[in-house]
Amino acid sequence: MADRLARRLRGGPVIHDPGFGRYYALVPPGTAQLWLAPPAECLGEGTYLGVPRADRTEPHEPTPSYWAVPVHRPRRLCSAADVHALVAAGATVEDES
C-alpha cells in the first residue's frame, strides 16, 4: 500500500494509523476550507493529529501510528488534487464491488 500511495501522491507524506484503520495525507494549510471529496474527511483548523517520530516507518507499540510515506523534504506536502483523485478512484472501485 505504501508504494501505491507514494506513487499516486507523488511522494507526499502519509501517516497510517492501523489502530483506527486510517491514512492521513498531509496537505497544505487551508485545504479543508475548499475540500469537495465527501468520501474522505479533510481535517481542518482546531484538529489535533498525532505525528509519529520521523524514524517511525513501521508500526510499534504502544503507539502504532507510523509514516506509510515518510517526509522526504521539508514543506513537501501532498497535493490536494492528487488526494482528491485518489479518493475518487477509491470510491469508483468501491461502487463497482
mmCIF file as gemmi writes it, N, C-alpha and C atoms, coordinates in Angstrom:
data_model
loop_
_atom_site.group_PDB
_atom_site.id
_atom_site.type_symbol
_atom_site.label_atom_id
_atom_site.label_alt_id
_atom_site.label_comp_id
_atom_site.label_asym_id
_atom_site.label_entity_id
_atom_site.label_seq_id
_atom_site.pdbx_PDB_ins_code
_atom_site.Cartn_x
_atom_site.Cartn_y
_atom_site.Cartn_z
_atom_site.occupancy
_atom_site.B_iso_or_equiv
_atom_site.pdbx_formal_charge
_atom_site.auth_seq_id
_atom_site.auth_asym_id
_atom_site.pdbx_PDB_model_num
ATOM 1 N N . MET Axp A 1 ? 0.813 -1.187 0 1 0 ? 1 A 1
ATOM 2 C CA . MET Axp A 1 ? 0 0 0 1 0 ? 1 A 1
ATOM 3 C C . MET Axp A 1 ? 0.865 1.262 0 1 0 ? 1 A 1
ATOM 4 N N . ALA Axp A 2 ? 1.941 1.246 0.762 1 0 ? 2 A 1
ATOM 5 C CA . ALA Axp A 2 ? 2.797 2.431 0.86 1 0 ? 2 A 1
ATOM 6 C C . ALA Axp A 2 ? 3.365 2.825 -0.501 1 0 ? 2 A 1
ATOM 7 N N . ASP Axp A 3 ? 3.769 1.833 -1.295 1 0 ? 3 A 1
ATOM 8 C CA . ASP Axp A 3 ? 4.316 2.139 -2.623 1 0 ? 3 A 1
ATOM 9 C C . ASP Axp A 3 ? 3.26 2.778 -3.52 1 0 ? 3 A 1
ATOM 10 N N . ARG Axp A 4 ? 2.042 2.264 -3.469 1 0 ? 4 A 1
ATOM 11 C CA . ARG Axp A 4 ? 0.957 2.84 -4.276 1 0 ? 4 A 1
ATOM 12 C C . ARG Axp A 4 ? 0.65 4.264 -3.841 1 0 ? 4 A 1
ATOM 13 N N . LEU Axp A 5 ? 0.579 4.476 -2.537 1 0 ? 5 A 1
ATOM 14 C CA . LEU Axp A 5 ? 0.328 5.829 -2.036 1 0 ? 5 A 1
ATOM 15 C C . LEU Axp A 5 ? 1.437 6.787 -2.47 1 0 ? 5 A 1
ATOM 16 N N . ALA Axp A 6 ? 2.667 6.352 -2.35 1 0 ? 6 A 1
ATOM 17 C CA . ALA Axp A 6 ? 3.803 7.198 -2.728 1 0 ? 6 A 1
ATOM 18 C C . ALA Axp A 6 ? 3.727 7.576 -4.203 1 0 ? 6 A 1
ATOM 19 N N . ARG Axp A 7 ? 3.35 6.615 -5.047 1 0 ? 7 A 1
ATOM 20 C CA . ARG Axp A 7 ? 3.23 6.91 -6.486 1 0 ? 7 A 1
ATOM 21 C C . ARG Axp A 7 ? 2.07 7.862 -6.76 1 0 ? 7 A 1
ATOM 22 N N . ARG Axp A 8 ? 0.891 7.542 -6.228 1 0 ? 8 A 1
ATOM 23 C CA . ARG Axp A 8 ? -0.314 8.335 -6.509 1 0 ? 8 A 1
ATOM 24 C C . ARG Axp A 8 ? -0.238 9.739 -5.919 1 0 ? 8 A 1
ATOM 25 N N . LEU Axp A 9 ? 0.466 9.873 -4.803 1 0 ? 9 A 1
ATOM 26 C CA . LEU Axp A 9 ? 0.562 11.17 -4.131 1 0 ? 9 A 1
ATOM 27 C C . LEU Axp A 9 ? 1.92 11.825 -4.349 1 0 ? 9 A 1
ATOM 28 N N . ARG Axp A 10 ? 2.658 11.322 -5.326 1 0 ? 10 A 1
ATOM 29 C CA . ARG Axp A 10 ? 3.949 11.895 -5.754 1 0 ? 10 A 1
ATOM 30 C C . ARG Axp A 10 ? 4.931 12.104 -4.612 1 0 ? 10 A 1
ATOM 31 N N . GLY Axp A 11 ? 4.947 11.135 -3.702 1 0 ? 11 A 1
ATOM 32 C CA . GLY Axp A 11 ? 5.903 11.176 -2.605 1 0 ? 11 A 1
ATOM 33 C C . GLY Axp A 11 ? 5.505 12.054 -1.44 1 0 ? 11 A 1
ATOM 34 N N . GLY Axp A 12 ? 4.291 12.61 -1.473 1 0 ? 12 A 1
ATOM 35 C CA . GLY Axp A 12 ? 3.826 13.431 -0.35 1 0 ? 12 A 1
ATOM 36 C C . GLY Axp A 12 ? 3.663 12.574 0.891 1 0 ? 12 A 1
ATOM 37 N N . PRO Axp A 13 ? 3.882 13.133 2.068 1 0 ? 13 A 1
ATOM 38 C CA . PRO Axp A 13 ? 3.872 12.356 3.308 1 0 ? 13 A 1
ATOM 39 C C . PRO Axp A 13 ? 2.477 11.859 3.71 1 0 ? 13 A 1
ATOM 40 N N . VAL Axp A 14 ? 2.45 10.614 4.201 1 0 ? 14 A 1
ATOM 41 C CA . VAL Axp A 14 ? 1.202 9.977 4.631 1 0 ? 14 A 1
ATOM 42 C C . VAL Axp A 14 ? 1.461 9.235 5.94 1 0 ? 14 A 1
ATOM 43 N N . ILE Axp A 15 ? 0.599 9.475 6.913 1 0 ? 15 A 1
ATOM 44 C CA . ILE Axp A 15 ? 0.651 8.772 8.195 1 0 ? 15 A 1
ATOM 45 C C . ILE Axp A 15 ? -0.396 7.664 8.162 1 0 ? 15 A 1
ATOM 46 N N . HIS Axp A 16 ? -0.034 6.482 8.649 1 0 ? 16 A 1
ATOM 47 C CA . HIS Axp A 16 ? -1.006 5.389 8.775 1 0 ? 16 A 1
ATOM 48 C C . HIS Axp A 16 ? -1.231 5.111 10.248 1 0 ? 16 A 1
ATOM 49 N N . ASP Axp A 17 ? -2.498 5.051 10.626 1 0 ? 17 A 1
ATOM 50 C CA . ASP Axp A 17 ? -2.881 4.681 11.986 1 0 ? 17 A 1
ATOM 51 C C . ASP Axp A 17 ? -3.662 3.376 11.905 1 0 ? 17 A 1
ATOM 52 N N . PRO Axp A 18 ? -2.972 2.232 12.011 1 0 ? 18 A 1
ATOM 53 C CA . PRO Axp A 18 ? -3.66 0.954 11.885 1 0 ? 18 A 1
ATOM 54 C C . PRO Axp A 18 ? -4.678 0.702 12.99 1 0 ? 18 A 1
ATOM 55 N N . GLY Axp A 19 ? -4.52 1.352 14.137 1 0 ? 19 A 1
ATOM 56 C CA . GLY Axp A 19 ? -5.476 1.193 15.225 1 0 ? 19 A 1
ATOM 57 C C . GLY Axp A 19 ? -6.871 1.661 14.831 1 0 ? 19 A 1
ATOM 58 N N . PHE Axp A 20 ? -6.95 2.709 14.045 1 0 ? 20 A 1
ATOM 59 C CA . PHE Axp A 20 ? -8.229 3.24 13.571 1 0 ? 20 A 1
ATOM 60 C C . PHE Axp A 20 ? -8.469 2.925 12.096 1 0 ? 20 A 1
ATOM 61 N N . GLY Axp A 21 ? -7.481 2.273 11.458 1 0 ? 21 A 1
ATOM 62 C CA . GLY Axp A 21 ? -7.626 1.927 10.045 1 0 ? 21 A 1
ATOM 63 C C . GLY Axp A 21 ? -7.699 3.144 9.139 1 0 ? 21 A 1
ATOM 64 N N . ARG Axp A 22 ? -6.919 4.175 9.455 1 0 ? 22 A 1
ATOM 65 C CA . ARG Axp A 22 ? -6.96 5.409 8.669 1 0 ? 22 A 1
ATOM 66 C C . ARG Axp A 22 ? -5.585 5.796 8.149 1 0 ? 22 A 1
ATOM 67 N N . TYR Axp A 23 ? -5.641 6.464 7.002 1 0 ? 23 A 1
ATOM 68 C CA . TYR Axp A 23 ? -4.455 7.078 6.415 1 0 ? 23 A 1
ATOM 69 C C . TYR Axp A 23 ? -4.678 8.588 6.422 1 0 ? 23 A 1
ATOM 70 N N . TYR Axp A 24 ? -3.628 9.335 6.724 1 0 ? 24 A 1
ATOM 71 C CA . TYR Axp A 24 ? -3.696 10.793 6.747 1 0 ? 24 A 1
ATOM 72 C C . TYR Axp A 24 ? -2.66 11.346 5.777 1 0 ? 24 A 1
ATOM 73 N N . ALA Axp A 25 ? -3.129 11.87 4.658 1 0 ? 25 A 1
ATOM 74 C CA . ALA Axp A 25 ? -2.251 12.521 3.689 1 0 ? 25 A 1
ATOM 75 C C . ALA Axp A 25 ? -2.094 13.973 4.135 1 0 ? 25 A 1
ATOM 76 N N . LEU Axp A 26 ? -0.877 14.419 4.304 1 0 ? 26 A 1
ATOM 77 C CA . LEU Axp A 26 ? -0.64 15.785 4.764 1 0 ? 26 A 1
ATOM 78 C C . LEU Axp A 26 ? -0.714 16.736 3.576 1 0 ? 26 A 1
ATOM 79 N N . VAL Axp A 27 ? -1.639 17.676 3.667 1 0 ? 27 A 1
ATOM 80 C CA . VAL Axp A 27 ? -1.91 18.631 2.582 1 0 ? 27 A 1
ATOM 81 C C . VAL Axp A 27 ? -1.638 20.05 3.075 1 0 ? 27 A 1
ATOM 82 N N . PRO Axp A 28 ? -1.556 21.019 2.163 1 0 ? 28 A 1
ATOM 83 C CA . PRO Axp A 28 ? -1.276 22.392 2.574 1 0 ? 28 A 1
ATOM 84 C C . PRO Axp A 28 ? -2.357 22.973 3.49 1 0 ? 28 A 1
ATOM 85 N N . PRO Axp A 29 ? -1.97 23.905 4.357 1 0 ? 29 A 1
ATOM 86 C CA . PRO Axp A 29 ? -2.948 24.58 5.209 1 0 ? 29 A 1
ATOM 87 C C . PRO Axp A 29 ? -4.041 25.228 4.348 1 0 ? 29 A 1
ATOM 88 N N . GLY Axp A 30 ? -5.258 25.21 4.85 1 0 ? 30 A 1
ATOM 89 C CA . GLY Axp A 30 ? -6.377 25.82 4.149 1 0 ? 30 A 1
ATOM 90 C C . GLY Axp A 30 ? -7.13 24.873 3.225 1 0 ? 30 A 1
ATOM 91 N N . THR Axp A 31 ? -6.6 23.684 3.013 1 0 ? 31 A 1
ATOM 92 C CA . THR Axp A 31 ? -7.244 22.724 2.104 1 0 ? 31 A 1
ATOM 93 C C . THR Axp A 31 ? -8.649 22.364 2.572 1 0 ? 31 A 1
ATOM 94 N N . ALA Axp A 32 ? -8.857 22.234 3.873 1 0 ? 32 A 1
ATOM 95 C CA . ALA Axp A 32 ? -10.167 21.82 4.4 1 0 ? 32 A 1
ATOM 96 C C . ALA Axp A 32 ? -11.274 22.795 4.012 1 0 ? 32 A 1
ATOM 97 N N . GLN Axp A 33 ? -10.956 24.071 3.861 1 0 ? 33 A 1
ATOM 98 C CA . GLN Axp A 33 ? -11.971 25.068 3.509 1 0 ? 33 A 1
ATOM 99 C C . GLN Axp A 33 ? -12.533 24.85 2.111 1 0 ? 33 A 1
ATOM 100 N N . LEU Axp A 34 ? -11.764 24.2 1.251 1 0 ? 34 A 1
ATOM 101 C CA . LEU Axp A 34 ? -12.178 24.008 -0.138 1 0 ? 34 A 1
ATOM 102 C C . LEU Axp A 34 ? -12.427 22.543 -0.482 1 0 ? 34 A 1
ATOM 103 N N . TRP Axp A 35 ? -12.378 21.664 0.507 1 0 ? 35 A 1
ATOM 104 C CA . TRP Axp A 35 ? -12.447 20.223 0.269 1 0 ? 35 A 1
ATOM 105 C C . TRP Axp A 35 ? -13.819 19.804 -0.245 1 0 ? 35 A 1
ATOM 106 N N . LEU Axp A 36 ? -13.85 19.106 -1.379 1 0 ? 36 A 1
ATOM 107 C CA . LEU Axp A 36 ? -15.103 18.69 -2.001 1 0 ? 36 A 1
ATOM 108 C C . LEU Axp A 36 ? -15.124 17.198 -2.305 1 0 ? 36 A 1
ATOM 109 N N . ALA Axp A 37 ? -14.489 16.391 -1.49 1 0 ? 37 A 1
ATOM 110 C CA . ALA Axp A 37 ? -14.443 14.937 -1.695 1 0 ? 37 A 1
ATOM 111 C C . ALA Axp A 37 ? -15.131 14.257 -0.519 1 0 ? 37 A 1
ATOM 112 N N . PRO Axp A 38 ? -16.468 14.181 -0.536 1 0 ? 38 A 1
ATOM 113 C CA . PRO Axp A 38 ? -17.22 13.668 0.612 1 0 ? 38 A 1
ATOM 114 C C . PRO Axp A 38 ? -16.817 12.291 1.135 1 0 ? 38 A 1
ATOM 115 N N . PRO Axp A 39 ? -16.338 11.362 0.301 1 0 ? 39 A 1
ATOM 116 C CA . PRO Axp A 39 ? -15.996 10.068 0.912 1 0 ? 39 A 1
ATOM 117 C C . PRO Axp A 39 ? -14.838 10.151 1.912 1 0 ? 39 A 1
ATOM 118 N N . ALA Axp A 40 ? -14.057 11.229 1.852 1 0 ? 40 A 1
ATOM 119 C CA . ALA Axp A 40 ? -12.922 11.391 2.766 1 0 ? 40 A 1
ATOM 120 C C . ALA Axp A 40 ? -13.052 12.706 3.512 1 0 ? 40 A 1
ATOM 121 N N . GLU Axp A 41 ? -12.729 12.669 4.781 1 0 ? 41 A 1
ATOM 122 C CA . GLU Axp A 41 ? -12.771 13.87 5.605 1 0 ? 41 A 1
ATOM 123 C C . GLU Axp A 41 ? -11.433 14.59 5.507 1 0 ? 41 A 1
ATOM 124 N N . CYS Axp A 42 ? -11.483 15.888 5.407 1 0 ? 42 A 1
ATOM 125 C CA . CYS Axp A 42 ? -10.269 16.703 5.442 1 0 ? 42 A 1
ATOM 126 C C . CYS Axp A 42 ? -10.251 17.425 6.778 1 0 ? 42 A 1
ATOM 127 N N . LEU Axp A 43 ? -9.278 17.105 7.608 1 0 ? 43 A 1
ATOM 128 C CA . LEU Axp A 43 ? -9.189 17.714 8.934 1 0 ? 43 A 1
ATOM 129 C C . LEU Axp A 43 ? -8.745 19.158 8.795 1 0 ? 43 A 1
ATOM 130 N N . GLY Axp A 44 ? -9.389 20.026 9.53 1 0 ? 44 A 1
ATOM 131 C CA . GLY Axp A 44 ? -9.095 21.444 9.406 1 0 ? 44 A 1
ATOM 132 C C . GLY Axp A 44 ? -8.598 22.063 10.69 1 0 ? 44 A 1
ATOM 133 N N . GLU Axp A 45 ? -8.728 23.36 10.746 1 0 ? 45 A 1
ATOM 134 C CA . GLU Axp A 45 ? -8.267 24.157 11.88 1 0 ? 45 A 1
ATOM 135 C C . GLU Axp A 45 ? -8.878 23.655 13.183 1 0 ? 45 A 1
ATOM 136 N N . GLY Axp A 46 ? -8.058 23.602 14.216 1 0 ? 46 A 1
ATOM 137 C CA . GLY Axp A 46 ? -8.522 23.166 15.524 1 0 ? 46 A 1
ATOM 138 C C . GLY Axp A 46 ? -8.495 21.655 15.714 1 0 ? 46 A 1
ATOM 139 N N . THR Axp A 47 ? -7.996 20.922 14.737 1 0 ? 47 A 1
ATOM 140 C CA . THR Axp A 47 ? -7.913 19.468 14.824 1 0 ? 47 A 1
ATOM 141 C C . THR Axp A 47 ? -6.527 19.072 15.311 1 0 ? 47 A 1
ATOM 142 N N . TYR Axp A 48 ? -6.485 18.09 16.188 1 0 ? 48 A 1
ATOM 143 C CA . TYR Axp A 48 ? -5.218 17.56 16.677 1 0 ? 48 A 1
ATOM 144 C C . TYR Axp A 48 ? -4.931 16.255 15.947 1 0 ? 48 A 1
ATOM 145 N N . LEU Axp A 49 ? -3.765 16.136 15.358 1 0 ? 49 A 1
ATOM 146 C CA . LEU Axp A 49 ? -3.324 14.905 14.712 1 0 ? 49 A 1
ATOM 147 C C . LEU Axp A 49 ? -1.951 14.561 15.262 1 0 ? 49 A 1
ATOM 148 N N . GLY Axp A 50 ? -1.85 13.413 15.926 1 0 ? 50 A 1
ATOM 149 C CA . GLY Axp A 50 ? -0.562 12.974 16.441 1 0 ? 50 A 1
ATOM 150 C C . GLY Axp A 50 ? 0.352 12.595 15.289 1 0 ? 50 A 1
ATOM 151 N N . VAL Axp A 51 ? 1.554 13.092 15.324 1 0 ? 51 A 1
ATOM 152 C CA . VAL Axp A 51 ? 2.523 12.834 14.256 1 0 ? 51 A 1
ATOM 153 C C . VAL Axp A 51 ? 3.607 11.916 14.802 1 0 ? 51 A 1
ATOM 154 N N . PRO Axp A 52 ? 3.852 10.788 14.111 1 0 ? 52 A 1
ATOM 155 C CA . PRO Axp A 52 ? 4.888 9.866 14.594 1 0 ? 52 A 1
ATOM 156 C C . PRO Axp A 52 ? 6.29 10.475 14.481 1 0 ? 52 A 1
ATOM 157 N N . ARG Axp A 53 ? 7.199 9.905 15.227 1 0 ? 53 A 1
ATOM 158 C CA . ARG Axp A 53 ? 8.603 10.316 15.1 1 0 ? 53 A 1
ATOM 159 C C . ARG Axp A 53 ? 9.041 10.128 13.651 1 0 ? 53 A 1
ATOM 160 N N . ALA Axp A 54 ? 9.989 10.92 13.223 1 0 ? 54 A 1
ATOM 161 C CA . ALA Axp A 54 ? 10.449 10.889 11.833 1 0 ? 54 A 1
ATOM 162 C C . ALA Axp A 54 ? 10.993 9.526 11.417 1 0 ? 54 A 1
ATOM 163 N N . ASP Axp A 55 ? 11.562 8.766 12.362 1 0 ? 55 A 1
ATOM 164 C CA . ASP Axp A 55 ? 12.155 7.473 12.024 1 0 ? 55 A 1
ATOM 165 C C . ASP Axp A 55 ? 11.167 6.308 12.123 1 0 ? 55 A 1
ATOM 166 N N . ARG Axp A 56 ? 9.931 6.586 12.486 1 0 ? 56 A 1
ATOM 167 C CA . ARG Axp A 56 ? 8.938 5.519 12.667 1 0 ? 56 A 1
ATOM 168 C C . ARG Axp A 56 ? 8.265 5.225 11.324 1 0 ? 56 A 1
ATOM 169 N N . THR Axp A 57 ? 8.74 4.183 10.637 1 0 ? 57 A 1
ATOM 170 C CA . THR Axp A 57 ? 8.201 3.823 9.328 1 0 ? 57 A 1
ATOM 171 C C . THR Axp A 57 ? 7.518 2.455 9.348 1 0 ? 57 A 1
ATOM 172 N N . GLU Axp A 58 ? 7.33 1.918 10.53 1 0 ? 58 A 1
ATOM 173 C CA . GLU Axp A 58 ? 6.588 0.673 10.742 1 0 ? 58 A 1
ATOM 174 C C . GLU Axp A 58 ? 5.851 0.8 12.071 1 0 ? 58 A 1
ATOM 175 N N . PRO Axp A 59 ? 4.737 0.062 12.231 1 0 ? 59 A 1
ATOM 176 C CA . PRO Axp A 59 ? 4.005 0.166 13.496 1 0 ? 59 A 1
ATOM 177 C C . PRO Axp A 59 ? 4.813 -0.385 14.67 1 0 ? 59 A 1
ATOM 178 N N . HIS Axp A 60 ? 4.741 0.31 15.796 1 0 ? 60 A 1
ATOM 179 C CA . HIS Axp A 60 ? 5.393 -0.109 17.039 1 0 ? 60 A 1
ATOM 180 C C . HIS Axp A 60 ? 4.44 0.178 18.187 1 0 ? 60 A 1
ATOM 181 N N . GLU Axp A 61 ? 4.387 -0.699 19.157 1 0 ? 61 A 1
ATOM 182 C CA . GLU Axp A 61 ? 3.603 -0.442 20.368 1 0 ? 61 A 1
ATOM 183 C C . GLU Axp A 61 ? 4.412 0.473 21.273 1 0 ? 61 A 1
ATOM 184 N N . PRO Axp A 62 ? 3.846 1.313 22.062 1 0 ? 62 A 1
ATOM 185 C CA . PRO Axp A 62 ? 2.422 1.431 22.35 1 0 ? 62 A 1
ATOM 186 C C . PRO Axp A 62 ? 1.685 2.335 21.364 1 0 ? 62 A 1
ATOM 187 N N . THR Axp A 63 ? 2.404 3.047 20.491 1 0 ? 63 A 1
ATOM 188 C CA . THR Axp A 63 ? 1.765 3.925 19.517 1 0 ? 63 A 1
ATOM 189 C C . THR Axp A 63 ? 1.971 3.34 18.126 1 0 ? 63 A 1
ATOM 190 N N . PRO Axp A 64 ? 0.933 2.738 17.548 1 0 ? 64 A 1
ATOM 191 C CA . PRO Axp A 64 ? 1.126 2.059 16.269 1 0 ? 64 A 1
ATOM 192 C C . PRO Axp A 64 ? 1.207 2.972 15.054 1 0 ? 64 A 1
ATOM 193 N N . SER Axp A 65 ? 0.9 4.268 15.181 1 0 ? 65 A 1
ATOM 194 C CA . SER Axp A 65 ? 0.954 5.167 14.025 1 0 ? 65 A 1
ATOM 195 C C . SER Axp A 65 ? 2.382 5.24 13.49 1 0 ? 65 A 1
ATOM 196 N N . TYR Axp A 66 ? 2.485 5.318 12.174 1 0 ? 66 A 1
ATOM 197 C CA . TYR Axp A 66 ? 3.802 5.39 11.536 1 0 ? 66 A 1
ATOM 198 C C . TYR Axp A 66 ? 3.675 6.091 10.19 1 0 ? 66 A 1
ATOM 199 N N . TRP Axp A 67 ? 4.813 6.424 9.595 1 0 ? 67 A 1
ATOM 200 C CA . TRP Axp A 67 ? 4.853 7.064 8.285 1 0 ? 67 A 1
ATOM 201 C C . TRP Axp A 67 ? 4.752 5.994 7.207 1 0 ? 67 A 1
ATOM 202 N N . ALA Axp A 68 ? 3.601 5.902 6.532 1 0 ? 68 A 1
ATOM 203 C CA . ALA Axp A 68 ? 3.466 4.997 5.39 1 0 ? 68 A 1
ATOM 204 C C . ALA Axp A 68 ? 4.297 5.539 4.229 1 0 ? 68 A 1
ATOM 205 N N . VAL Axp A 69 ? 4.29 6.857 4.086 1 0 ? 69 A 1
ATOM 206 C CA . VAL Axp A 69 ? 5.166 7.549 3.13 1 0 ? 69 A 1
ATOM 207 C C . VAL Axp A 69 ? 5.866 8.634 3.94 1 0 ? 69 A 1
ATOM 208 N N . PRO Axp A 70 ? 7.141 8.426 4.255 1 0 ? 70 A 1
ATOM 209 C CA . PRO Axp A 70 ? 7.857 9.377 5.108 1 0 ? 70 A 1
ATOM 210 C C . PRO Axp A 70 ? 8.047 10.74 4.446 1 0 ? 70 A 1
ATOM 211 N N . VAL Axp A 71 ? 8.311 11.726 5.284 1 0 ? 71 A 1
ATOM 212 C CA . VAL Axp A 71 ? 8.656 13.066 4.797 1 0 ? 71 A 1
ATOM 213 C C . VAL Axp A 71 ? 10.053 12.974 4.2 1 0 ? 71 A 1
ATOM 214 N N . HIS Axp A 72 ? 10.172 13.368 2.945 1 0 ? 72 A 1
ATOM 215 C CA . HIS Axp A 72 ? 11.484 13.324 2.295 1 0 ? 72 A 1
ATOM 216 C C . HIS Axp A 72 ? 12.131 14.704 2.22 1 0 ? 72 A 1
ATOM 217 N N . ARG Axp A 73 ? 11.281 15.73 2.123 1 0 ? 73 A 1
ATOM 218 C CA . ARG Axp A 73 ? 11.789 17.1 2.08 1 0 ? 73 A 1
ATOM 219 C C . ARG Axp A 73 ? 10.891 17.983 2.927 1 0 ? 73 A 1
ATOM 220 N N . PRO Axp A 74 ? 11.479 18.891 3.682 1 0 ? 74 A 1
ATOM 221 C CA . PRO Axp A 74 ? 10.66 19.82 4.461 1 0 ? 74 A 1
ATOM 222 C C . PRO Axp A 74 ? 9.709 20.603 3.556 1 0 ? 74 A 1
ATOM 223 N N . ARG Axp A 75 ? 8.527 20.85 4.033 1 0 ? 75 A 1
ATOM 224 C CA . ARG Axp A 75 ? 7.49 21.621 3.341 1 0 ? 75 A 1
ATOM 225 C C . ARG Axp A 75 ? 6.968 20.943 2.081 1 0 ? 75 A 1
ATOM 226 N N . ARG Axp A 76 ? 7.337 19.701 1.812 1 0 ? 76 A 1
ATOM 227 C CA . ARG Axp A 76 ? 6.807 18.959 0.649 1 0 ? 76 A 1
ATOM 228 C C . ARG Axp A 76 ? 5.588 18.198 1.132 1 0 ? 76 A 1
ATOM 229 N N . LEU Axp A 77 ? 4.397 18.636 0.723 1 0 ? 77 A 1
ATOM 230 C CA . LEU Axp A 77 ? 3.147 18.02 1.15 1 0 ? 77 A 1
ATOM 231 C C . LEU Axp A 77 ? 2.441 17.386 -0.04 1 0 ? 77 A 1
ATOM 232 N N . CYS Axp A 78 ? 1.376 16.657 0.24 1 0 ? 78 A 1
ATOM 233 C CA . CYS Axp A 78 ? 0.561 16.065 -0.816 1 0 ? 78 A 1
ATOM 234 C C . CYS Axp A 78 ? -0.255 17.163 -1.48 1 0 ? 78 A 1
ATOM 235 N N . SER Axp A 79 ? -0.414 17.057 -2.765 1 0 ? 79 A 1
ATOM 236 C CA . SER Axp A 79 ? -1.282 17.968 -3.496 1 0 ? 79 A 1
ATOM 237 C C . SER Axp A 79 ? -2.73 17.603 -3.187 1 0 ? 79 A 1
ATOM 238 N N . ALA Axp A 80 ? -3.556 18.601 -2.896 1 0 ? 80 A 1
ATOM 239 C CA . ALA Axp A 80 ? -4.977 18.343 -2.651 1 0 ? 80 A 1
ATOM 240 C C . ALA Axp A 80 ? -5.623 17.691 -3.87 1 0 ? 80 A 1
ATOM 241 N N . ALA Axp A 81 ? -5.21 18.082 -5.061 1 0 ? 81 A 1
ATOM 242 C CA . ALA Axp A 81 ? -5.763 17.492 -6.29 1 0 ? 81 A 1
ATOM 243 C C . ALA Axp A 81 ? -5.41 16.006 -6.387 1 0 ? 81 A 1
ATOM 244 N N . ASP Axp A 82 ? -4.19 15.637 -6.015 1 0 ? 82 A 1
ATOM 245 C CA . ASP Axp A 82 ? -3.787 14.224 -6.037 1 0 ? 82 A 1
ATOM 246 C C . ASP Axp A 82 ? -4.585 13.415 -5.015 1 0 ? 82 A 1
ATOM 247 N N . VAL Axp A 83 ? -4.785 13.977 -3.82 1 0 ? 83 A 1
ATOM 248 C CA . VAL Axp A 83 ? -5.565 13.28 -2.792 1 0 ? 83 A 1
ATOM 249 C C . VAL Axp A 83 ? -7.008 13.119 -3.271 1 0 ? 83 A 1
ATOM 250 N N . HIS Axp A 84 ? -7.555 14.162 -3.849 1 0 ? 84 A 1
ATOM 251 C CA . HIS Axp A 84 ? -8.931 14.099 -4.364 1 0 ? 84 A 1
ATOM 252 C C . HIS Axp A 84 ? -9.052 13.02 -5.435 1 0 ? 84 A 1
ATOM 253 N N . ALA Axp A 85 ? -8.1 12.948 -6.353 1 0 ? 85 A 1
ATOM 254 C CA . ALA Axp A 85 ? -8.118 11.925 -7.402 1 0 ? 85 A 1
ATOM 255 C C . ALA Axp A 85 ? -8.031 10.524 -6.807 1 0 ? 85 A 1
ATOM 256 N N . LEU Axp A 86 ? -7.212 10.353 -5.789 1 0 ? 86 A 1
ATOM 257 C CA . LEU Axp A 86 ? -7.083 9.054 -5.13 1 0 ? 86 A 1
ATOM 258 C C . LEU Axp A 86 ? -8.39 8.66 -4.447 1 0 ? 86 A 1
ATOM 259 N N . VAL Axp A 87 ? -9.019 9.609 -3.766 1 0 ? 87 A 1
ATOM 260 C CA . VAL Axp A 87 ? -10.302 9.345 -3.101 1 0 ? 87 A 1
ATOM 261 C C . VAL Axp A 87 ? -11.366 8.989 -4.138 1 0 ? 87 A 1
ATOM 262 N N . ALA Axp A 88 ? -11.401 9.728 -5.231 1 0 ? 88 A 1
ATOM 263 C CA . ALA Axp A 88 ? -12.382 9.461 -6.286 1 0 ? 88 A 1
ATOM 264 C C . ALA Axp A 88 ? -12.17 8.074 -6.896 1 0 ? 88 A 1
ATOM 265 N N . ALA Axp A 89 ? -10.912 7.712 -7.116 1 0 ? 89 A 1
ATOM 266 C CA . ALA Axp A 89 ? -10.613 6.384 -7.679 1 0 ? 89 A 1
ATOM 267 C C . ALA Axp A 89 ? -11.048 5.294 -6.695 1 0 ? 89 A 1
ATOM 268 N N . GLY Axp A 90 ? -10.802 5.496 -5.42 1 0 ? 90 A 1
ATOM 269 C CA . GLY Axp A 90 ? -11.224 4.526 -4.418 1 0 ? 90 A 1
ATOM 270 C C . GLY Axp A 90 ? -12.737 4.401 -4.351 1 0 ? 90 A 1
ATOM 271 N N . ALA Axp A 91 ? -13.454 5.503 -4.465 1 0 ? 91 A 1
ATOM 272 C CA . ALA Axp A 91 ? -14.92 5.477 -4.444 1 0 ? 91 A 1
ATOM 273 C C . ALA Axp A 91 ? -15.456 4.735 -5.664 1 0 ? 91 A 1
ATOM 274 N N . THR Axp A 92 ? -14.81 4.899 -6.802 1 0 ? 92 A 1
ATOM 275 C CA . THR Axp A 92 ? -15.233 4.196 -8.018 1 0 ? 92 A 1
ATOM 276 C C . THR Axp A 92 ? -15.05 2.7 -7.862 1 0 ? 92 A 1
ATOM 277 N N . VAL Axp A 93 ? -13.922 2.28 -7.326 1 0 ? 93 A 1
ATOM 278 C CA . VAL Axp A 93 ? -13.668 0.854 -7.102 1 0 ? 93 A 1
ATOM 279 C C . VAL Axp A 93 ? -14.688 0.28 -6.125 1 0 ? 93 A 1
ATOM 280 N N . GLU Axp A 94 ? -14.98 1.043 -5.068 1 0 ? 94 A 1
ATOM 281 C CA . GLU Axp A 94 ? -15.954 0.573 -4.075 1 0 ? 94 A 1
ATOM 282 C C . GLU Axp A 94 ? -17.342 0.442 -4.705 1 0 ? 94 A 1
ATOM 283 N N . ASP Axp A 95 ? -17.722 1.38 -5.579 1 0 ? 95 A 1
ATOM 284 C CA . ASP Axp A 95 ? -19.021 1.319 -6.253 1 0 ? 95 A 1
ATOM 285 C C . ASP Axp A 95 ? -19.139 0.115 -7.172 1 0 ? 95 A 1
ATOM 286 N N . GLU Axp A 96 ? -18.016 -0.319 -7.74 1 0 ? 96 A 1
ATOM 287 C CA . GLU Axp A 96 ? -18.022 -1.46 -8.662 1 0 ? 96 A 1
ATOM 288 C C . GLU Axp A 96 ? -18.083 -2.793 -7.937 1 0 ? 96 A 1
ATOM 289 N N . SER Axp A 97 ? -17.818 -2.787 -6.622 1 0 ? 97 A 1
ATOM 290 C CA . SER Axp A 97 ? -17.815 -4.045 -5.848 1 0 ? 97 A 1
ATOM 291 C C . SER Axp A 97 ? -19.212 -4.564 -5.604 1 0 ? 97 A 1
